[in-house]
Amino acid sequence: MMRVGVHEYARQIQEGSLDLKEEMHRVIQEARRINEEYAYFNIIDETLVKDQVDDLIKRKRKDLPLAGVPVSVKDCICVKGMESTAGSAILKGYRPLLDATAIRKAKDAGAIIIGKTAQDEFGFGSFNVNVGRGFKTPKNPHDLSRVTGGSSGGSAGITAKAPFAHLSIAESTGGSIAAPAAFCGVVGITPTYGRVSRWGLIDYANSLDKIGSMGASIADASLLLEVIFGHDEKDATSTHQAIPSLRAELHQDIKGRRIALLKDSFRTAVDSDIQKAATNVKAVLEKCGARVDEIEMDITSRYALPVYYLLAMSEASTNLAKFCGMRYGRAEPLEGSFDDYFSNVRELHFGSEVKRRILLGTFARMAGHRDAFYIKAAEVRSLIIQEYKKIFKSYDAILSPTMPIIAPRFADIEKLTPLQSYMMDILTVGPNVAGMPHVSMPCGQSKGMPIGMMLTSDHFNEAMMVRIASHLEVSR
């Protein structure tokens, strides 16, 4: 099946030049074939797909921007009737009774949800190797011996590999959209915190989680974001900001725009090929008429990583407390005291990385430690946001590599300590801690693997970010 852009595919479906039932049959067959080798889906629900197709045909509307478009969904976002586990054995068998707000909006726009994509358990990882018990680890679409990146690895992998028009609704806490997008060579857009409702998201860290989009192009990913943007009364952190037309910004002039190249990113262990790619991107932007200056972010470069992990682990330890086998999580035979029962359930069904983060987060919140760790991290977070805001008074966007390396091999990951794995987020945690929108897109290759470059813009300025990014896409 020839792959076309999402907008063109939706147009053909609405005009009737493509038969929706026939196309979706092909999509499911191709998705299953790919999944056997690459393990991008935790579940492909053909029965629910058929129900959605029938409903869409009955609607007979001609104004649906995602009419018949196959959309995959990260497993931590609830889809009505479709098993949703956040990649954890403790939620195996859970089928939500309602759609997350982002899913409802996508369905209202004509999207067909085809399945739930693989992820690190509860989003805990940079490589998508921390999968829950009983789940398979996704493999990079360019090299089966390499990782997809995490935690939205399945979303990025199928977006890169699918031979059909496709979008994926993903989620980021500290870089979980940008990292796999870079490793797999697709576009991943993480919006401003609050732009997309988090209602229906199986949370990791409430003050950091953001639902975003992945697509084969800037245009595709932008179209999905426009659909799921908007205020939601069910989410107290949901913004009332007007919804921008991102697609209207594509390829618009950037002459005179000022872009900051993050010099700090080259002080980390960034691969030389990735540094060269950043220099090439700088040249492309300057050729388009933009001004690119090198800047430093002293506070962010020094403190964003520890601030992120202190805040994220503290919030995660609180959020995961509900999965104890009583109201939430898989039940076991009721034996011993409540503490014995809860401990047994969590020991059986949580993976090692989940347990590590619960322990670290609980320690940071304990009496005697809370002020020294969690409160201090929250204070430094404010300083990081102020540093970004100061830069955006003079610049339209910040440019940096997305990840310091190309997608590593599984064999190399096994040698890393947990701390070394956490360090891989050094470039993505800054905008996530500050709640800034950012986009990762492929801008070159190294050893046959894609290199991702990241543009970050000010709060609610996704439009300018997409405008600048579209010029890089043309130059590829």
N, C-alpha and C positions, 0 to 999 in steps of 0.2 A: 504494500500500500504506500503510495507516494505521500510524503509528509508535506503538509502545507501549513501556513500560518493559521493561528486560531481564528482570527477575524475572517479570513477567507473561507475556512472550513465552516464556520457558523453561517456565513452567507449562503454557501452551497446547500447546506441542510435546509435552511428556510426557503430557498428558492425551489427545492425539490430535485436539484440535479444530483444529489446524493441521497440514497435511501438510508434513513436513520437506523432501522432495525438491522439492515445488512452491514452497515458500518460498525455498529456496536458489537455485532457478532465477531467481526474481524478484530476489533480492538481487544475483546476478551481473549480470543485465541492467541493473538500476538503477546498480550500481557502474560498469559500463562506460560507460553513458550519461553519468553525472556526470564520469567521468574524461576523456572526450573534451574537455570544456570547461574543467575545473578542474585536471586533472593531479595528482590526489591519490595515485595509485598508481604505483609503478615497475613492478609486475607484479600481475596478477590471474590466478591459476592455477586455471582451471576444472577441470582434470583432477584435481588434488590435492583440490579441494573435493568432487568427486564421491566420491573414495575415502574422505574423512573422513565424509561423509554415510552411505555404506554401512556403515562400521565402527560408527558411532553407532547405526544401526538394529539391527545385530546384537547390540549390547550389551544392549538392552532394560532398562536400569536406570531406576529411577524416583526416584533421589535425586541427580540431577545439577543443580547450581545454574546452570550455563550451557548447559543442553541445547539444542543447535541454534542457539546465539547466534552471529551473524556477528561475527568479531573480526579487525580488521586489525592489522598488526604493523609497527612502525618497521623500516626496512630494515637497521638495524645489529644486529638480534636474529635469530639463526639459526633457521630453520624447515626441518626435514628435507625434502629434495627440492625446496624452493622457492628460486629464485634469491635470494641474500642478498648485497648489495653494499655496504652502508653508504653508498649513493648515490655510489659512486666507480667510474669506468671501469676502475680497476686490478683490481677484483674482478668485472668483468662475466663472467657465465657460471658463477660459483661457486654450487654447490648443495650445502649441508651434508649430511653423512651422519647427523646427529643433531639433535634438537630442543634448543634452550636449555631450561634447567630451568623457567623461567617459561612457556614454550610447552607443555612436557610437562604441567605442572600444569593449564593452561587446557584442553588437549585432554582430560585425564583428567576434567575437570569438565563435559565435553560441548561445549566451544566448537568452532566451525568456523572455521579460519583461512582467510580469503578472499584475502589478498594482502599485499604489502609496500608500505608507504607512503613517499612522497617525503620527503627530508630534505636538509639541507645536507651536503655531502660530509664524511663521518666526524663529522658533528655540529658543524662549524665555522661557526657563524653564528647571528645573532639574528633573521634575517628569512626564511630559507629561499630565498635567492637565490644562495647559493654551491653550486649543484648541480654534480655531476660532469659531465664531457663526455659528451654523448649523452643526458642526462636532462632532463626538462622541469621548469620551475619552477611549483609549485602556486600557485593564485590564491585570494584570500580569498572565502569563501562569501557574504559580504555585499556585496562590491564587487570586480569582476574587475580593477580597476585597482590594487588594494592587495595587500600581501603577507599571507601566512598567519602569519608569525612562524616562528622556527626554534629548535632545529633539527627539532623534531617537527611540521613544518608540515602534512605530508600526513595525519598522524593526527588533528590538530585539525580540519582542513578537512572530511574525510569524516565525522567525528563530528558536526559541525554540519550538514552538508548531507544526510546519509543520510536517506531517508524510511522507513527500517526500523530496528528495534532493532539497536543496534550498540555495540561497545566497541572500544577500541584500546589495545594494549600499547605504551607509548612509553618514552622514556629521557631522563634529564636529567643534564647535567654541571654547567652553570652557570645553568640556567633554561630548558632546552629542552623542558620540559613546560609550565611556567607561562606562558612568553611566548606561544607559539601558542594556548594555551587562552584567554588574555586577548584576543588579537587576533581570534580566531574566535568567541568567546562560548560556550565550553563549560567543563566542569569538568575540571581536571587536577590529579591528586594525585601528589605526589612523596614517597615514604616516607622514613623514616630510612635512612641509609646502612647496608646490611647486612640490612635487613628482607627484601629480595627477592634471590635468588641472581643473581649476574652471570655464572654459567657459561653459555656460549653467546652472550655479548655480544661483538660486534666492538668492542673497547675504544677509547676516546678518552683518558681519564685515569683510571687505576685507582683512585686515592684519592678520586675525585669522582663517578664514574658510578653512577647509580641507575635501576633499571627501575621504572616506575610505570604509572598508568592514566589513561585519558581516557574520559569518558562525557557523555551529555546531561544528567545529573543527579548530585547527590551520591550518591544511592542506587546508581545504576548503576556509577559509578566505584569506590565502596566495595566493591561485590560482587566486582568483578574483583580488587581488591587482596587481599581475604580469601582468594581462591583461590590467588593466586601468592605470598602471604606464606609464610615458614617457612625453617627451617634446611636447608642443603644441604651435604653433606660434600664436594662437589666444589668448593666455594667457601670458601676459608679465612677470608674476611671475613664470611661468612654468620652471622647471629646465632642464638642459642639461645632468644631471648625468646619467651614465649607469644604465640600469635596472638590478637589481640583481635577481638571481634565489632563491627565498625564499624557495621553496620546497626542494631544494638541501641541505638546512641547517637543515632540520628537523631531530632531534635525533642525530645530529653530536656531537662529544665529547665536553664537556665543562670543562674538567679537567684543573685546573689552572686558569680558568676565574675568574675575580674579580667582585663581585656584591655588591652594596651599599644598605643596608637596611635603609630606611629613618626614622630615629629616631623621627624626628619632627612630623611624622604622628600620633604618639601615644600621643602627647601633646594635640591634638584636642579631641573632644568628640567621640572617636572611640569606638564602642561597644567591650566589652571584648571578645566575641566569634570571632570577626574579628581580634583582636590582637593575639589571640591564633592561628588563621589560618595563619597569617603572620609568626609566630614563627615556625609553621609546615612546611611552604614553605621554610623557611631558612634552616631547617634541611634536607629537600629533596635536595636542591641545594648543600649543603655541602656533602651529601652522594654521589652525582654525581661527586664530585671532585672539585666543585667551592669553592672559598673563599668568605665568606659573612661578611662584616664589617658594623657596625652601623655608620652612618654619620649624620650630621646636615646641613641644608640649611637655614641659618639665614635670608638672604634677601628674598628668595622665600617664606618661611613659613610665614613671616610677611607681605609681600607686594603683593604677586601674586594675591590674591583675589581682593583688591581694584584696582590694576592696570588693571586687566582683565575687571572689570565692567566699569571703566572709559573709557577705549579704546573701548570696545565692544558697549557700549551705545552711545558713540559719533559717531562712524562709522555707527551704525544702524540708528540713527536719520537722518543722511545724506542720507543713502541708501533708506530709506522709504519715503523720500520727494517726490519721483516720483509717488507714489501711491496716486493720488489726483483726479482721475476721468476724467482727460483730455486725456492724452496719455496712461496712465497706471492705472489700477484699474477700478472698476465698476462705471458706470456713473449714475448720478441722474438727475432729471429735472433741467435745467439751470435757477436758480433763485438767485436774489440778486447780491452782488459784488462777485469778484473772491474769496476773503477771505471767504465770507459766504459759497460759493459753496464748496470750498476745505474743509473747516471745517465740513460741513454737511456730505460730503462723508466719511471723515475719522472717524467722530463720529459714523456713522451708521455701518461701516464695519470693524473697528479695535476693538480688544478686550481690556480689561482694562490693561493687562500687556504690550501690545504693546504701549498703550498711556503713561504708566508710563515710559517706557524706552525712548520713544521719548522725553518726557519732561526732564528727567534727562540728556540725551545725549545732548540735545540742550542747556541746562544750562551750561554744562561743556565746550561747544564750544563758548559760548558767549564772546563778547569783555569784558575784565576785569576778565574773569574766565579762558580763554583758557590756558594762561601761568601757572596758578596756578593748573589746573587740568589735561587737556589733555596733554600738553607738558611735565609736570612733570611726568605723568604716562609713557609716551614714554621713558623718560630718565631712569626711574627705570626699565623699561622693558629691557633695554640694560644691566643693572646690573644683572638682573635675568639670562639672557642668559650667561653672563660671569661666573656666579656662576655654572651653569650647565656645561659649557665648562671646567672649572677648575676640576670638579669632573670626567668628562669623560677622562681626561688625565691619571687618575689612575684606573678607573673602566669601565667595559664593559656595565653595566646597573644599573639602580636604581630600587629597589623593594619597593613597598608600597601597602597598601590596595587601592582599587579603590574608594570606597565610605565609609564614616564613619559608616554607618548603613546598615541593609538589607532593602529591599523595604518596605517602610512604607504603612500603610493603608490609604485609601482615607480620612477616618474620622480624622486621625492624621494630614494630610496635611492641612485640612481646618482650623486648629488652629494656623498654622504658619503665622508669619508676612512676608512680602516680604523679609526683611533683613535676617530672619532666613532661608528662602528658598535659598537665595543666598549663605549662609554659607555652604550649602551642597556640593558646588563645591570646597571646600577647598583643596582637594587632586588632583583634575583633572585640575585645571586652570594652574598650574605651567608649565607642558610640553606644554600645548596649547599656552600660552603666549610666550614661547620660541620657538615654532614651532618644538618641538622635537617629534619624532615618539614614540608611546606608544601602548601597547596591554593590554586589560583587558580580563581575562579568569577566569572561575569558579574554585575555589580552596577551597572547603569545603561548609558546610551548617550551618545555625543557625535557629532554630525553623522551620525547613523544607524548608527554603528559601536559595537560593544560595548566596555565598560570592564571591566577585570578587577581584582578585589581579592584580596589574598593574606593568608592566615592562616598563621602559622608557630607550631609548638609545640615542646616539648622532645623530646629523643630518646625514641623509642618511645611517644610520647603522641598517636598518630594518632587515638585514640578521642575525646579531648576536642576536638581540632581539628575533626573531622568533626561532632561535636555542635554546636559553635558555628557552623560553616559552614552547617549545615542550617537554622538560623534565618534566615540571610541569604537562602537560596534561597526560603523561604516568603514573604519580604517583597518579592520582585521583582515 
